[in-house]
Amino acid sequence: MNQAALGTELRAAAGVQPSGLRAATTFDSLRPTRTVRASSERNFGTLNAGSSRSAAGNVGKKSPDFFKFKITRQRTVSLNVTIQELISRRYIRGAILDNKKRALKVSDTLRAPLESDRFSIKLKAGTYYTKIVTDGNRINYSFRLQVR
């Protein structure tokens, strides 16, 4: 991914639509997909204040990983995503999605080796998803979801 594409991607994440540029970038892969393998979606159940869940996996361009969770009250949710690769030129992103699998907040693009990003978002009671996606070959990752 070149710097121009990455810049466009980051502006799109912030909701900035540069004139004359198409918003479709690797962010498109964070939009809901029609076919999701059952094995790529896990349910973390209901998370309360002080709860956390961790997972690790191997994700590919055509098979993003989803992790469903529910909160019963307004809470601040933090996502810490780490790329677990030593090979350079590999990219990964994490996102928190609403119940219709629309991105609410997206991590920075993480690049091997072993880069990580953490962000927080205040969410109302409801069902949400964490999505881990790459724009290339299969890649190893880990993440931690925390509720405060």
C-alpha positions in Angstrom: 0.0 0.0 0.0 1.5 3.3 -1.0 1.5 6.5 1.2 -1.2 8.2 -1.0 -3.6 5.3 -0.6 -3.0 5.2 3.1 -3.6 8.9 3.4 -6.9 8.6 1.5 -7.8 5.7 3.7 -7.2 7.6 6.9 -9.2 10.6 5.7 -12.0 8.3 4.8 -11.9 6.9 8.4 -12.2 10.4 9.7 -15.2 11.1 7.5 -13.3 13.5 5.3 -14.2 13.2 1.6 -11.5 14.8 -0.5 -13.1 16.2 -3.6 -12.4 14.3 -6.8 -11.3 11.2 -4.9 -13.3 8.1 -4.7 -13.7 7.0 -1.0 -13.3 3.3 -1.9 -10.0 2.1 -0.5 -9.1 -0.9 1.6 -11.7 0.6 4.0 -14.2 -1.0 1.7 -13.1 -4.3 3.3 -14.4 -3.1 6.6 -17.9 -2.7 5.3 -20.2 -5.7 5.8 -19.7 -8.7 3.6 -22.5 -10.8 2.3 -20.9 -14.1 3.0 -19.1 -14.7 6.3 -17.9 -18.2 7.1 -19.4 -19.4 10.4 -16.0 -20.2 11.7 -14.9 -16.6 11.3 -17.5 -15.2 13.8 -17.3 -15.8 17.5 -19.6 -14.6 20.2 -18.0 -13.0 23.3 -21.4 -12.7 25.0 -22.4 -9.8 27.3 -19.5 -7.7 28.6 -19.8 -5.6 31.8 -17.6 -2.8 33.2 -14.2 -4.3 34.0 -14.6 -7.1 31.5 -12.1 -7.9 28.8 -11.7 -10.5 26.1 -8.7 -11.5 24.0 -8.3 -13.4 20.9 -5.6 -14.3 18.3 -6.0 -15.6 14.8 -5.0 -15.7 11.2 -7.0 -13.5 8.8 -7.1 -13.2 5.0 -8.4 -10.7 2.6 -11.5 -12.7 1.8 -12.1 -14.0 5.3 -12.3 -11.3 7.9 -12.8 -12.3 11.6 -15.8 -11.0 13.5 -16.2 -11.1 17.3 -19.8 -10.3 18.5 -20.3 -8.7 21.9 -23.1 -7.0 23.8 -23.1 -4.3 26.5 -26.2 -3.6 28.6 -25.3 0.0 29.6 -23.4 2.9 28.1 -19.7 2.0 28.4 -16.3 3.0 27.0 -14.9 0.1 25.0 -11.2 -0.1 24.1 -9.7 -2.2 21.3 -6.0 -3.0 21.2 -4.9 -4.7 18.0 -1.4 -6.1 17.3 0.0 -7.5 14.1 1.9 -10.7 15.0 4.2 -10.9 11.9 7.8 -10.3 11.3 7.5 -10.1 7.6 7.3 -6.5 6.3 4.7 -5.3 3.8 1.8 -6.9 5.7 -1.1 -4.8 6.8 -4.0 -5.3 9.2 -6.8 -3.2 10.7 -9.2 -3.6 13.6 -12.7 -2.0 13.9 -15.7 -1.7 16.1 -18.9 -2.1 14.2 -22.5 -1.5 15.1 -25.2 -4.3 15.0 -25.5 -3.9 11.3 -21.8 -4.3 10.9 -21.1 -0.7 9.9 -17.8 0.7 11.1 -18.0 3.0 14.1 -14.3 3.4 14.7 -11.3 1.9 12.9 -7.7 1.4 14.1 -4.7 2.8 12.3 -3.3 0.6 9.6 -0.8 -1.7 11.3 2.3 -2.9 9.5 4.6 -5.7 10.3 6.7 -6.3 12.2 4.7 -6.4 15.5 3.0 -3.0 15.4 -0.1 -2.2 17.5 -2.8 0.4 17.9 -5.3 1.1 20.7 -8.4 3.2 20.6 -11.5 3.8 22.7 -15.1 4.6 21.9 -18.1 5.3 24.1 -21.0 3.0 23.1 -24.7 2.8 24.1 -26.3 -0.4 25.3 -26.5 -2.8 22.4 -24.9 -5.4 20.2 -21.6 -4.7 18.5 -18.8 -6.5 16.6 -15.1 -6.3 16.4 -13.7 -6.9 13.0 -10.2 -7.8 12.0 -9.3 -7.5 8.3 -6.3 -7.4 6.0 -5.9 -6.2 2.5 -3.5 -8.9 1.4 -2.2 -12.4 2.2 -3.1 -14.2 5.4 -1.6 -12.7 8.5 -1.5 -13.4 12.3 -2.9 -11.0 14.8 -4.0 -10.6 18.4 -6.3 -8.2 20.1 -7.8 -7.3 23.4 -11.3 -5.8 23.9 -11.8 -4.0 27.3 -15.0 -2.5 28.7 -14.9 0.3 31.3 
